Amino acid sequence: QVRIVESGGGLVQAGGSLRLSCAASGIGFSIYSIAWYRQAPGKQREFVAVISRGDSTNYADSVKGRFTISRDNAKKTAYLQMNSLKPDDTAVYSCYANNGPDSYWGRGTQVTVSS
């Protein structure tokens, strides 16, 4: 059974930091690219960051220089380090594992940034 579970969300003041985790089970984690998406209330889900199975990364312009995506294949976990958080970063953050034929979503973790 495949499980994708996010954790690490919470309430933080503007300028603060959080580290999100995306723990996977039931998949060959190392062959999947892992992406983070977010959805704010009343808005469409948007791409945040992605790390390929070869560890190349890409970021949305809105988070470049503030967020860092990484992965630990031995732990089957990906991370999103979020620094200099802004109220506009408030959203549900979801993890997406994809290797082409197969893809899986987690249920998300809430991040709330107060001004």
PERA-V985507 format. One record per residue. N is the residue number from 1. RES is the residue in one small letter. D_FIRST is the distance of its C-alpha to the first C-alpha in whole Angstrom. Layout:
# PERA-V985507
N & RES & D_FIRST
N & RES & D_FIRST
This chain:
# PERA-V985507
1 & q & 0
2 & v & 4
3 & r & 6
4 & i & 10
5 & v & 13
6 & e & 16
7 & s & 19
8 & g & 23
9 & g & 24
10 & g & 28
11 & l & 31
12 & v & 33
13 & q & 37
14 & a & 38
15 & g & 38
16 & g & 36
17 & s & 33
18 & l & 29
19 & r & 26
20 & l & 23
21 & s & 19
22 & c & 16
23 & a & 14
24 & a & 10
25 & s & 8
26 & g & 5
27 & i & 8
28 & g & 12
29 & f & 13
30 & s & 17
31 & i & 17
32 & y & 16
33 & s & 19
34 & i & 18
35 & a & 20
36 & w & 21
37 & y & 23
38 & r & 25
39 & q & 26
40 & a & 29
41 & p & 30
42 & g & 32
43 & k & 31
44 & q & 29
45 & r & 26
46 & e & 27
47 & f & 26
48 & v & 27
49 & a & 26
50 & v & 24
51 & i & 23
52 & s & 23
53 & r & 21
54 & g & 25
55 & d & 25
56 & s & 28
57 & t & 28
58 & n & 29
59 & y & 30
60 & a & 31
61 & d & 35
62 & s & 35
63 & v & 33
64 & k & 34
65 & g & 36
66 & r & 34
67 & f & 30
68 & t & 29
69 & i & 25
70 & s & 24
71 & r & 21
72 & d & 21
73 & n & 18
74 & a & 19
75 & k & 17
76 & k & 15
77 & t & 16
78 & a & 19
79 & y & 22
80 & l & 24
81 & q & 28
82 & m & 30
83 & n & 33
84 & s & 36
85 & l & 34
86 & k & 36
87 & p & 36
88 & d & 35
89 & d & 32
90 & t & 31
91 & a & 28
92 & v & 24
93 & y & 22
94 & s & 19
95 & c & 17
96 & y & 16
97 & a & 14
98 & n & 16
99 & n & 17
100 & g & 18
101 & p & 17
102 & d & 13
103 & s & 13
104 & y & 11
105 & w & 13
106 & g & 13
107 & r & 15
108 & g & 18
109 & t & 21
110 & q & 24
111 & v & 27
112 & t & 31
113 & v & 34
114 & s & 37
115 & s & 40
